[in-house]
Amino acid sequence: MIKNNRNKPPKVIGPLGETLALDNLPPPSLNRWVIRRKAEVVAAVNGGLLTIDEACVRYGLTLEEFASWQRAVDRSGMQGLRVTRIQHYRNLYERGLR
């Protein structure tokens, strides 16, 4: 893969309006993912701070897992990332499609 760091922004706006840079993203050695950390990684990728491949390698995620986070944020915002509410938001979304 060709790496072109010239087009990457040094900072992006995070999910809570804060500035995110590579040095204040969640640490790669995380064992516990809370919704804020998931949303920060999604915001970093959406803003161009990290590529999807870089995020998956850095955090040990599968492409499917990251894509599910991204879909959840797109559909329901940060609350869609709550593990205890995933089924609820999934049902709401599916009902809206019918």
C-alpha atoms as one frame of an Amber mdcrd trajectory, in Angstrom:
protein
   0.000   0.000   0.000   1.303   3.456  -0.883   1.463   5.827   2.048   0.891
   9.496   1.364   1.036  11.432   4.620   1.042  14.824   2.890  -2.742  14.728
   2.448  -3.500  13.759   6.040  -4.696  16.521   8.327  -2.720  16.944  11.577
  -5.962  17.203  13.572  -9.669  16.431  13.187 -12.757  17.256  15.202 -13.835
  14.422  17.493 -17.338  13.217  18.309 -17.687  15.594  21.261 -16.262  18.610
  19.415 -12.748  18.197  20.780  -9.600  18.248  18.632  -8.125  14.823  17.909
  -4.548  14.214  16.806  -2.631  10.947  16.502  -1.100  11.410  19.946  -4.445
  11.754  21.750  -6.334   8.937  20.041  -7.133   5.929  22.223  -4.020   3.841
  22.940  -3.483   0.786  20.714  -3.364  -1.564  23.721  -7.014  -1.092  24.728
  -8.878  -3.952  26.347 -12.143  -2.110  27.016 -13.929  -0.134  24.332 -16.376
   2.490  25.561 -18.582   4.360  23.102 -16.477   7.543  23.249 -13.308   5.689
  22.217 -15.081   3.879  19.382 -16.525   7.193  18.184 -13.070   8.819  18.318
 -11.598   6.122  16.088 -14.515   6.467  13.641 -14.060  10.272  13.618 -10.317
   9.885  13.014 -10.958   7.668   9.995 -13.798   9.837   8.667 -11.622  12.946
   9.031  -8.644  11.359   7.298  -6.346  11.204  10.325  -6.136   7.403   9.922
  -7.020   5.118   7.052  -9.357   2.211   7.710  -6.417  -0.170   7.287  -4.303
   1.796   9.779  -7.115   1.853  12.326  -7.735  -1.885  11.988  -4.035  -2.722
  12.404  -3.482  -0.217  15.219  -6.451  -1.437  17.259  -6.593  -5.102  16.203
 -10.021  -4.710  14.598 -11.519  -6.586  11.705 -12.848  -4.586   8.786 -16.349
  -5.837   9.632 -16.061  -4.679  13.243 -14.921  -1.204  12.239 -17.617  -1.006
   9.552 -20.255  -1.888  12.164 -19.030   0.994  14.343 -19.161   3.353  11.389
 -22.699   2.249  10.462 -23.847   2.616  14.064 -22.513   6.184  14.251 -24.042
   7.073  10.873 -27.446   5.668  11.839 -27.793   6.578  15.508 -24.852   8.737
  16.553 -22.669   7.785  19.493 -25.588   6.107  21.276 -25.715   3.526  18.482
 -22.346   2.239  19.710 -23.745   1.166  23.085 -23.411  -2.601  23.272 -26.531
  -2.870  25.407 -28.591  -0.939  22.857 -27.364  -2.459  19.572 -30.431  -4.671
  19.117 -32.779  -1.791  19.938 -31.204   0.514  17.349 -31.003  -2.315  14.800
 -34.738  -2.972  15.196 -35.580   0.732  14.852 -33.541   0.978  11.678 -35.031
  -2.158  10.139 -38.577  -0.973  10.894 -37.802   2.302   9.139 -36.775   0.439
   5.975 -40.052  -1.470   5.685
